[in-house]
Amino acid sequence: MRYVLWIIKLLLFLIVLSFAVKNTDPVTVRYYLGGEWQAPLILVMLIAFCAGAVIGLMTGLGQLFRQRRQIGGLKRELRSKQPQHTDPVPPAGGA
């Protein structure tokens, strides 16, 4: 199974690499206030992809921290409601 995953990763890498090699033409990115920036297309696409990934991770992290805080509170509540250890009482009637 490990070899299959490595082959899939290698194929994916080769596809992305060939895509990057094919898209090296310069493009001009124009900003709203008149600024311009010229860079290879693959660089612009990579920056856009990374920015989207960072924004997605940041929104997911907020929910993750909220859930961890809730889990901690529930664990504390569970510990406070658990009965304390006492010596077992023998059943009535003797055995």
Stockholm file with secondary structure:
# STOCKHOLM 1.0

chainA/1-95         MRYVLWIIKLLLFLIVLSFAVKNTDPVTVRYYLGGEWQAPLILVMLIAFCAGAVIGLMTGLGQLFRQRRQIGGLKRELRSKQPQHTDPVPPAGGA
#=GR chainA/1-95 SS CHHHHHHHHHHHHHHHHHHHHHCCCEEEEECTTSCEEEEEHHHHHHHHHHHHHHHHHHHHHHHHHHHHHHHHHHHHHHHHHSCCCCCCCCCTTCC
#=GC SS_cons        CHHHHHHHHHHHHHHHHHHHHHCCCEEEEECTTSCEEEEEHHHHHHHHHHHHHHHHHHHHHHHHHHHHHHHHHHHHHHHHHSCCCCCCCCCTTCC
//
